[in-house]
Structure formats: C-alpha cells, structure tokens
C-alpha cells in the first residue's frame, strides 16, 4: 500500500476536506491548534485538556505527513533504535507507539517480538497501514492506556516510551512510569524532553529512576535535537 502523499492543497481546500473526512470536531480542533499558537496557556486549556482526545484528533494522515516530512524525525528515530538495539533486548514494548515510526526502525535492526500500544485509534489505524506498506512483520499493535497496561508483570525484556510521559499531568505520568517498571524485565528506556510547553509537562525521567534507587545505564541528549538542555534519552537497568 502506498503511503506517500501529494503536496498540500490550498488552505480552503484543506479546511473543507478536514470537515468532510473527519468531521467538524476535528476541523475545530485543528483550527484552535493554529489560532492559539501565541497563547500557550490557553492552548493547553482549550486544546490539550485531554491528551487522549488530543492525540485521537491530532493523529492520522495529517500528522503522518507532517512527521514523515521532517528529516530530523527520521534521524532521531534511527538514532534511538540504534541505541536500544545495542542492549540486545529479546522483546520490546513501545508505550505510545503512534503510527509506528520507532517500531519500523527497531524492526530494521532487531529480529525479536515487537509490541506497540497507543490510546489513539487514529494513530494506530495509520500505524497498521504504515507498517504493512513497508512489509514489517512480527509487530503486534494494541489500543490501550500507558497508565493501565494490559500485560502481566515482566512481560517484556525492554519497555520504551518516546515523547509520551511528558504529555501527561504528574499523577498520570507517575502511573505510566510505574506500569513501565512493572511490565519490564531488564530495561526501561525513554526519550522524554524536559521542557514545559502547551502540550508538555516536562519531567526529568532519569532523575525519577535515581530517586527510586534504580540504576541508570545511560542518560544524555539526543544528538540531533536542537536544545541539548531539554533533550533527554535514558535507559534504566531493572535487573540490578
């Protein structure tokens, strides 16, 4: 299946297409994302009060086109996948897998069971199409919440989040971290920026593990990120 897209049509055409294909709620949400760009506090209240709703409306083909059109996003996914593959995990769960960009990069490096979970049906729908179009096999995708993972304790050798925890308020972020630790056997790996914005709460994930007495195998910025002070990739070692 072809997952390439033609150039964007004019704005009025895009607006009409948004209403026709995804409904007035999606069109309103998209308009507010653009209109409130200069007022992040209002954008947080109006657009981002419910992260699951945000990513269900935000996700889909528009988001796919936006992300796949940025070379830096691909380089970041490849760098992260390379770091993760170096730990030689025997299975991986990605919490908040989106449309599967990191899962694809992992499959290109590892022949192990891969599982993705996301709470956005629109992201998963594009993800299934995206992975199938590239001939990716051995990846299971689930609809679910990161703070209530539908897996038994120690189900995966490595559990990964990439820009997921940072989108959630503190009480939900805490539950996600503890669920990650619960279902992981050896490694918990995270790409979670630390800065605050309209849709980011920003957390020092590596420091959370240190406070829990869990050893950090590595922690530092991602090389292609523009701001090293807010970029954080870390891997926690859960097996001592």
Secondary structure, 3 states (H helix, E strand, C coil): CCCCCCCCCCHHHHHHHHHHHHHHHHHHHHHHHHHCCCCHHHHHHHHCCCHHHHHHHHCCHHHHHHHHCCHHHHHHHHHHHHHHHCCCCCEEEEECCCCCHHHHHHHCCCCCEEEEEECCHHHHHHHHHHHHHCCCCCEEEEECCCCCCCCCCCCEEEEEEECCHHHCCHHHHHHHHHHHHHHEEEEEEEECCCCCECCECCCCHHHHHHHCCCEEEEEECCCCCCCCCCCCEEEEECCC
